[in-house]
Amino acid sequence: DSVNYPLSIPGPQLKRFKAGLCEFVRVLVRSCRNSFVYDEFLFHTLLALLTGLSDSQVRAFRHTSTFLAMKLMTGLVDLAVAVSGQLQTTQRQCDIENSKGPHERASDRLQELKASIRELQENREELSFMINATFRGVFVHRYRDRLPDIRVTCIEELGVWLKTDPENFLNDGCLKYLGWTLHDKQSPVRLQCVRALQGLYQEKEFIGRLELFTSRFKERILSMVLDKDPDVAVEVVNLLLMIQLSTEEGLKEEECGHMYPVVYTSHRGLASAAGAFLYNKLKCVITANNQEDDNSSNAAFLQILISFYIQSEFHEHGAYLVDSLWTVAGSELRDWDVMTALLLQDSGLMYEEEGALLEIMVCSIRQAAEANPPVGRIQSKKILSMKHKKIQEQDRTRITTHFIPILPQLLSKYSADAEKMVLLLRVPLYYDLDMYSSTQWLEKHFDLLLSQICSIVKKHTDAAVLQACARLASTLCSDCYTFSSRAHLAFGQLLDDLTECFNTYLSDLLEGTADEDGVYNAATALKRIAALSSAKDPTGWQLFDSCLELLKSRIESLDFDTELMVAALKCAAFHLMWAKVNAVNIKAAEADLKRLKKEVRLFCRICQTCLCLDQTKIRDQAFEVLCDLLLLYSAASVRGEPVLQTLVHLPSDSLRAELASFLLDFVFTDSENIELDDEGLENKVALLQKKRNQLGGYCKLVIYGVLDLSAATNVFKHYSKYFKDFGDIIKETVSKSKLINPIQSAKIVCLSLQQVGSPFHCYNSLLIVCIAEVWHGVGVRGSSSIGRGKTRIV
């Protein structure tokens, strides 16, 4: 039962062969349509041969003969339809001739027409006999053949027969085969079945004949929206849209509910199909309300979309909803005039509706400016065409000219709402910022924007808002823009004010005499400085010594103010990071380098002490900044820079032990005690993400040589138990360690096995395969299955 035969060859050769075979059958039927088809020999013999071979145990014979028989039957069905048409035409001519009076009637003509009718009727009966014989002898047996390709061929041709000759085929006796095949185990068969149904529901005159089929198999079709093959699911959603548009009853609201959540799926094609369904449903609701004007129609669409987004309860996933609707609702989602008008109304939208509209608006701005799907959705065509690039540039220009004067009004209205501020502060990131310099009337708005950002920083303490301000400040301070000096000046003055505020309370904090208000004001000022330090060099404000003294005094007095100490850790860490950048760019003097190394050593000691504190936020922040600084001041970071070798700081043995203990005590721990309600689940996800970041930081220290490869045993030995949470990170670390030193990597894996005390056959196969590849000399390949984790450590 060989699988090597022409119809099984993949690639373009198969397409050419199938096309040639189909053309041969078509030409054969067309050439014989007036003669050999009806001689009761050639086609009868050929069909009998194919029918017999289609029942063969040899796959090649069975597949090829079934394919030919189905194509031949399609040709015969086409011919039968043509003969039926000729018969109807001839019958009409005969009736007209009969209706004439005796003196006007042409007897010879009438006799010819009757003879033609008898001949056509005989031909039609002959064709019907061959078609029925082939259907019963081949199709009925082979549509459930064990080979999926044969089943696909049968269903594909059945779809053609149903459309070509509905009088004889479009009935429950033939439609049942499509309904049964919807349950096929192979996705190509289900896909072909759905496509055949799409061809039927496209024809309005078929809808009445499909009512029984629709009522019987609708539930199955609805369940296929969640088909494991996304290509099948896409076609199913398109089919349901056809059913919704073509049938009088359409789909009930609870049936439509099967499609709504699909707009948030990660498969872009499926999400777009569901978006088209949702768009059609929303437009039907608007049409029912008789709203004709374009502006009012867009406003109505946005309002009903807001209601859908709120009710769907997939908040913070607006980017996926917008991406799903972008193809069909691009004009509505680009109507930023209507969106901002709705937001600036004093009354109209509820609080929750304003938040939903803001998220949809910002996501649509991002979609238009970047022309990329959100994270998690893969774009099949990554290179934009010239047409799409032009549309993207036009959209960015529209965004810039519209929002530069409007954004200050929105920032002013929602200045007290942290969540809305985070969204609005993302808008300028999608501007064509060069327009601030090239367009004179926009320059005044730039100064207003800088002023508002500084006011927001002074007003808010929420970490997300401060981070959004810092990201925007970093973009505006970029040297590629001519206005960057004005941005540097504005944010420099802001740092002056914040530093002065912090220094006002510093002496009281160090002496331990500060009251609660003083501690709070100092902590908030330091928190704002830390946020801005991620975007602007803070070394000129010389806050490192103050932060270091503050941390020392708090640790010695056992007075652990979490907000204050976390902010101090961040500020000090950013100072050291920027100092390293300046040392590389400016070529600092030897004395400055030694002083900087001393500062790094002192700060690392402070952080090591914080690792032992029973304060979660302080401990976590200390671990994270330690991982960053040890990597930044490692030997690998100054490779090729002999002058900077002085800055290399290696962790002490005690610090290595503390880092390993941190993993054991706070990363590789179970968090099952968190209640899994909505809030508990959200906390659990946030905790897991924090642990993954911490583990990733430690693994980077191993990969880049800050810690010895042997330190990886602290990670590898937890692979089996914590595979669900950290498996991709650990697999990637194993892969990278093999690239560094294959033999040492294998020894470390063996050591990990010894430490967990598990016999080789009981442990996960990943580690065993790693050892086998190294010791048997298979070689180190970047594409090895061990290195295919989703997480990339960089």
Secondary structure, DSSP 8 states (H G I E B T S, - for coil): ----SGGG--SHHHHHHHHHHHHHHHHHHHHTTTTGGGSSSHHHHHHHHHHHHTT-SSHHHHHHHHHHHHHHHHHHHHHHHHHHHHHHHHHHHHHHHHHS-TTT--HHHHHHHHHHHHHHHHHHHHHHHHHHHHIIIIIHHHTT-SSHHHHHHHHHHHHHHHHH-HHHHSSHHHHHHHHHHTT-SSHHHHHHHHHHHHHHHT-GGGGGGGHHHHHHHHHHHHHGGG-SSHHHHHHHHHHHHHHHHHSSS---HHHHTTTGGGGG-S-HHHHHHHHHHHHHHHHHHHHHTT--SHHHHHHHHHHHHHHHHHHHT-TT-HHHHHHHHHHHHHHHHT-HHHHHHHHH-SSSS-HHHHHHHHHHHHHHHHHHHH----TT---S--S--HHHHHHHHHHHHHHHHHHHHHHHHHHHHTTT-HHHHHHHTTGGGGS-TTHHHH-GGGHHHHHHHHHHHHHHHHH---HHHHHHHHHHHHHHT-TTSTTHHHHHHHHHHHHHHHHHHHHHHHHHHHHT---HHHHHHHHHHHHHHHHHHTTS--GGG--HHHHHHHHHHHHHHT---HHHHHHHHHHHHHHHHHHHHHHHHHT--HHHHHHHHHHHHHHHHHHHHHTTSS-HHHHHHHHHHHHHHHHHTSTGGGTT-GGGGGG-----HHHHHHHHHHIIIIIS---TTS--SHHHHHHHHHHHHHHHHHHHHHHHHHHTTSS-GGGGHHHHTTTTTTHHHHHHHHHHHHHHHHHH-HHHHHHHHHHHHHHHT--GGGS-HHHHHHHHHHHTT----TT-GGG--S----
